[in-house]
Amino acid sequence: MISIVIPTYNSANTIEDCLDAIIKEIKKSRENVEVIIVDDESKDDTIKLAGKYHVKIIKQRHEGPAKARNKGWRVSKGEIVIFLDSDCKVGKNWLKNILNEFKDEKVGGASVKYKTWNENSWVARFVGYETEQRHNKISKSTNFLASYSTAYRRNILEKNKGFDTSFGSASGEDNELSYRIKKMGYKLIFLKNTFVWHRHSESLIKYFRKQYNHAFWRVFLYYKRPEFIKGDEYAGTKTLIQPFLYVLFLFSLFLSKYFFLFLLFSLLLIHLPSMKIPLRRKDYKVAALIPFLFFIRGFVWLIGMIFGSIFLINKKLKE
């Protein structure tokens, strides 16, 4: 049996499309598949809409996706457990291609690319272009799998007790699980020929809030897994280096205006390669905004890592 676990929270806008696409894949594959919805105390019609489908629905208090995923796989019966976010719509041969990878007993996990579902939003396209650029650099055999659409062997989840729920937000727990599985000697596979459609944020405020959370919990991640402080294939080393460049930039305000201008242009120029994909697709508006949006994001990451460090220090003092 194969189990598909979908954590949901206020997913009324996407859950029907998500389930329709999954059911189509299941019928085509002829696999024995169960679908489990774990609702994180939604306030909208998520449960009502999901109830129209032949799926198992579990409810929990609002405790986040890590606990929802753990609750889902623990009640599942599948030897392969696939986690899928409720704002994703699976593409052609999604199920078949993922399962093919597990014919190799050394494979512990497998994930796929994603494409932007809501391309009508320029903010969503901006997020999608950056992710696409990162995905293009990832090797097939990688060291990090994101949880939006990822499959694991059940026995590996049991040995590792699933996702680490000490991460208080949906950020870092998938990195941490990937690191543990890799350390066990299993292969993690990233499929570039398979994808899901992912609905990105259409609000810059929500995007920057999410980036803040990434930075905040990245500090906690590095504390728990210091051997991976150099970064993974998705984030690389610049995730850690850039905030320090922004600290230097702030200090340059008091040192020299020429040094300040040099750093300002340098921090803008390092993001020029990220303009390639939108320029190739003639999305000139997003291409022109990328250096400035990433410049702002750098400060958001700096603030997030500062407060993440304060949180970690307080946590250790209380222990």
C-alpha positions in Angstrom: 0.0 0.0 0.0 1.0 3.6 -0.7 -0.1 6.4 1.7 -0.5 10.0 0.7 -0.7 12.4 3.7 -1.9 15.9 3.2 -1.7 18.4 6.1 -4.3 21.2 5.7 -5.0 24.5 7.2 -7.6 26.9 5.7 -7.2 25.2 2.3 -10.7 25.6 0.9 -9.4 27.4 -2.2 -7.1 24.6 -3.3 -8.1 21.3 -1.6 -10.6 20.2 -4.4 -8.1 20.8 -7.2 -5.4 19.0 -5.1 -7.6 15.9 -4.5 -8.9 15.8 -8.1 -5.4 15.6 -9.5 -4.4 13.0 -7.0 -7.4 10.7 -7.7 -6.6 11.0 -11.4 -3.0 9.8 -10.8 -4.2 7.0 -8.5 -6.6 5.6 -11.2 -4.0 5.8 -13.8 -1.3 4.0 -11.7 -3.7 1.2 -10.4 -1.7 1.2 -7.2 -3.3 0.5 -3.8 -3.3 4.0 -2.4 -4.9 5.6 0.7 -5.3 9.3 1.1 -5.2 10.8 4.6 -6.1 14.5 5.3 -4.8 15.9 8.6 -6.6 19.1 9.3 -4.8 21.6 11.5 -8.0 23.2 12.9 -9.1 25.0 9.7 -11.6 27.8 10.1 -12.9 27.6 6.5 -14.7 24.9 4.6 -11.6 22.7 4.1 -13.1 19.6 5.9 -16.5 20.0 4.3 -15.0 20.1 0.8 -12.5 17.2 1.5 -15.4 15.2 2.9 -16.8 14.8 -0.6 -13.9 12.6 -1.5 -13.1 9.0 -0.5 -10.3 10.0 1.9 -9.6 9.6 5.6 -9.9 12.9 7.6 -8.1 13.4 10.9 -8.4 16.5 13.0 -5.9 18.1 15.4 -5.5 21.3 17.3 -3.7 24.1 15.5 -0.1 22.7 16.1 1.5 23.1 12.6 2.3 20.9 9.6 5.2 18.9 11.2 2.8 17.4 13.9 0.1 17.0 11.2 2.5 15.0 9.0 3.6 12.9 11.9 0.0 12.2 12.9 -0.8 11.2 9.4 1.9 8.7 8.7 1.5 7.1 12.1 -2.1 6.1 11.3 -1.3 5.2 7.7 -0.7 1.7 6.4 1.6 2.4 3.5 5.2 1.1 3.1 5.8 4.3 1.1 4.4 7.5 2.6 4.1 10.5 0.4 3.6 14.0 1.9 1.9 16.6 -0.2 1.0 20.1 0.7 -2.7 21.1 0.2 -1.7 24.1 -2.0 -0.1 21.7 -4.6 -1.7 20.1 -7.6 0.2 17.0 -8.9 1.4 16.8 -12.5 1.5 14.0 -15.1 3.0 10.7 -13.9 3.7 12.2 -10.5 2.9 9.0 -8.6 4.4 6.6 -11.1 7.7 8.4 -11.3 8.1 8.8 -7.5 7.4 5.1 -6.9 9.9 4.0 -9.6 12.7 5.5 -7.6 12.0 3.2 -4.6 12.9 0.1 -6.7 16.4 1.0 -5.5 16.5 -0.2 -1.9 19.2 2.4 -1.1 16.7 5.3 -1.8 15.2 6.6 1.4 13.3 9.6 0.0 12.3 11.2 -3.3 10.9 14.6 -4.2 10.0 16.6 -7.3 10.2 20.1 -8.8 7.4 22.5 -8.7 5.9 25.0 -11.1 3.9 28.1 -10.3 0.2 27.4 -10.1 -1.0 31.0 -9.9 1.0 32.7 -12.6 -1.5 35.5 -12.9 0.2 37.1 -9.8 3.6 38.8 -10.4 4.5 38.1 -6.7 3.8 34.4 -7.2 5.9 34.4 -10.5 8.8 36.1 -8.6 8.8 33.4 -6.0 8.5 30.7 -8.7 11.4 32.0 -10.7 13.8 32.0 -7.7 12.7 28.4 -6.8 13.1 27.3 -10.3 16.6 28.6 -10.4 17.5 26.8 -7.2 15.9 23.6 -8.5 17.9 23.7 -11.7 21.1 23.5 -9.6 20.1 20.5 -7.5 21.6 17.1 -8.5 19.4 14.0 -8.9 21.1 12.5 -5.8 20.9 15.4 -3.3 21.1 16.2 0.4 17.8 18.0 0.9 14.2 17.3 0.1 11.5 19.8 0.8 8.2 18.5 2.3 5.7 20.0 -0.2 5.8 16.8 -2.2 8.1 14.1 -0.8 8.0 10.4 -0.3 9.8 8.3 2.3 10.0 4.7 3.3 7.9 4.0 6.3 10.6 2.1 8.1 12.9 5.2 7.8 10.1 7.4 9.3 9.7 4.9 12.2 13.5 4.8 12.9 13.7 8.6 12.9 10.3 9.2 14.6 9.3 11.4 11.7 9.6 15.2 11.6 11.1 17.1 14.5 8.2 19.1 16.0 10.5 21.3 18.1 10.5 23.6 15.1 7.7 26.0 15.9 7.0 26.9 12.3 6.9 25.3 8.9 10.5 26.0 8.2 13.5 23.8 8.9 11.9 20.5 9.9 12.2 19.1 6.4 15.9 20.1 6.2 16.5 18.4 9.6 14.8 15.1 8.6 16.7 15.1 5.3 20.0 15.4 7.1 19.2 12.5 9.5 18.2 10.2 6.6 21.3 11.1 4.6 23.4 10.4 7.7 21.9 6.9 7.8 23.4 6.2 4.4 20.3 6.4 2.3 20.0 8.3 -1.0 17.7 11.2 -1.4 16.4 11.7 -5.0 15.2 14.9 -6.7 13.2 14.3 -9.9 13.6 17.0 -12.4 11.2 15.4 -14.9 8.3 15.4 -12.5 6.5 18.3 -10.9 3.6 19.6 -8.9 1.8 22.9 -9.4 2.4 25.0 -6.3 0.3 28.0 -5.3 2.7 30.7 -4.1 2.0 33.7 -1.9 0.4 36.7 -3.8 1.3 39.2 -1.1 4.8 40.7 -0.6 4.1 41.1 3.1 3.3 37.3 3.4 6.4 36.5 1.3 8.7 38.5 3.5 7.1 37.1 6.7 7.8 33.6 5.4 11.4 34.6 4.6 11.7 35.9 8.2 10.5 32.5 9.5 13.0 30.7 7.3 15.9 32.8 8.8 14.6 32.6 12.3 14.4 28.7 12.3 17.6 28.4 10.2 19.5 29.4 13.4 17.9 26.6 15.3 18.6 24.2 12.5 22.3 25.0 12.5 22.4 24.6 16.2 20.9 21.1 16.0 22.9 20.1 12.9 26.1 22.1 12.9 27.7 19.7 10.4 25.4 21.2 7.8 26.0 24.9 8.5 27.8 25.1 5.1 24.3 24.8 3.6 22.5 22.2 1.4 22.0 22.0 -2.3 18.9 24.1 -2.2 20.1 27.0 -0.1 23.9 26.8 -0.5 26.4 28.8 1.6 25.0 32.3 0.6 22.1 31.8 3.0 24.5 32.1 5.9 27.0 34.6 4.3 24.5 37.2 3.0 23.3 38.4 6.5 26.9 39.1 7.5 27.3 41.2 4.3 24.3 43.2 5.3 25.8 43.8 8.8 28.9 45.1 7.0 26.7 47.3 4.8 25.0 48.9 7.8 28.4 49.6 9.4 29.6 51.2 6.1 27.1 54.0 6.7 29.4 55.3 9.5 32.7 54.5 7.7 32.8 55.9 4.2 30.2 56.9 1.6 32.3 55.3 -1.1 32.5 52.1 0.8 28.7 52.3 1.4 28.0 52.8 -2.3 30.4 50.0 -3.3 28.6 47.6 -1.0 25.2 48.8 -2.1 25.9 48.1 -5.8 27.6 44.8 -4.9 24.6 43.6 -3.0 22.4 44.5 -5.9 24.7 43.0 -8.5 25.0 39.6 -6.9 21.3 39.1 -7.6 21.6 39.8 -11.4 21.9 36.1 -12.3 18.4 35.6 -10.8 17.0 37.8 -13.6 17.8 35.3 -16.3 14.7 33.2 -16.1 12.2 36.1 -16.1 14.1 37.9 -18.9 14.1 34.7 -21.0 10.3 34.6 -20.5 9.9 38.3 -21.3 8.6 39.0 -17.8 10.4 42.4 -17.6 8.5 43.7 -14.7 9.6 40.9 -12.4 13.1 40.9 -13.8 13.6 44.6 -13.0 12.3 44.2 -9.5 14.4 41.1 -8.5 17.6 42.9 -7.3 15.6 45.3 -5.1 13.3 42.6 -3.7 16.2 40.4 -2.9 18.0 43.4 -1.3 15.1 43.9 1.0 14.9 40.2 1.7 18.6 40.3 2.8 17.6 42.7 5.7 14.6 40.5 6.5 16.9 37.5 6.8 19.3 39.5 9.0 16.5 40.4 11.4 15.2 36.9 11.4 18.6 35.4 12.3 19.1 38.0 15.0 15.8 37.1 16.7 16.4 33.4 16.0 19.7 33.7 17.9 17.9 35.5 20.8 15.3 32.7 20.9 17.9 30.0 20.9 19.9 31.7 23.7 16.8 32.1 25.9 15.9 28.5 25.2 19.3 27.3 26.4 19.2 29.5 29.5 15.8 28.1 30.5 17.2 24.6 30.1 
